[in-house]
Amino acid sequence: MEEATNITPKLLMELRARINIVALIQERVDLKRDQNYYVGLCPFHRDDEPLFFVNPELQLYKCKACHKTGDAFQFVQDMYDLDFVSSVKVLEKLIR
C-alpha cells in the first residue's frame, strides 16, 4: 500500500514557489511569447487558433474558447484526469 502524501500548507507553498507553469505546460503545448503572456493551442479541445494563454507572473492559464482556467495543480488534474492529491504527488516529484 502506497503511503499517503502529507499535504501541508508549507508543501503547497513550496510547490507554488518552485513550479514554473510555463515550463510545465510547454511539456504538452507549444507556447509562444506574446508580450506578457505565452499563447498556444488549447490542449483540452480541438483548437485552430491560439486562444490558450499562460500568465507567468500569476502562474495561471486560461483558454478563451473552452474557458478552462487554473494553476499548475489544476493543469495536471485536467491534463491527466487526476484528483488534487494525485496532482500534488506529480508536482512534488518534479521538484525533488
Secondary structure in CASP SS format (residue, H / E / C, confidence):
PFRMAT SS
TARGET T0000
AUTHOR 0000-0000-0000
METHOD secondary structure of the structure
MODEL  1
M C 1.00
E C 1.00
E C 1.00
A C 1.00
T C 1.00
N C 1.00
I C 1.00
T C 1.00
P H 1.00
K H 1.00
L H 1.00
L H 1.00
M H 1.00
E H 1.00
L H 1.00
R H 1.00
A H 1.00
R H 1.00
I C 1.00
N C 1.00
I H 1.00
V H 1.00
A H 1.00
L H 1.00
I H 1.00
Q H 1.00
E C 1.00
R C 1.00
V C 1.00
D C 1.00
L C 1.00
K E 1.00
R E 1.00
D E 1.00
Q C 1.00
N C 1.00
Y E 1.00
Y E 1.00
V E 1.00
G E 1.00
L C 1.00
C C 1.00
P C 1.00
F C 1.00
H C 1.00
R C 1.00
D C 1.00
D C 1.00
E C 1.00
P C 1.00
L C 1.00
F E 1.00
F E 1.00
V E 1.00
N E 1.00
P C 1.00
E C 1.00
L C 1.00
Q C 1.00
L E 1.00
Y E 1.00
K E 1.00
C E 1.00
K C 1.00
A C 1.00
C C 1.00
H C 1.00
K C 1.00
T E 1.00
G E 1.00
D C 1.00
A H 1.00
F H 1.00
Q H 1.00
F H 1.00
V H 1.00
Q H 1.00
D H 1.00
M H 1.00
Y H 1.00
D C 1.00
L C 1.00
D C 1.00
F H 1.00
V H 1.00
S H 1.00
S H 1.00
V H 1.00
K H 1.00
V H 1.00
L H 1.00
E H 1.00
K H 1.00
L H 1.00
I H 1.00
R C 1.00
END
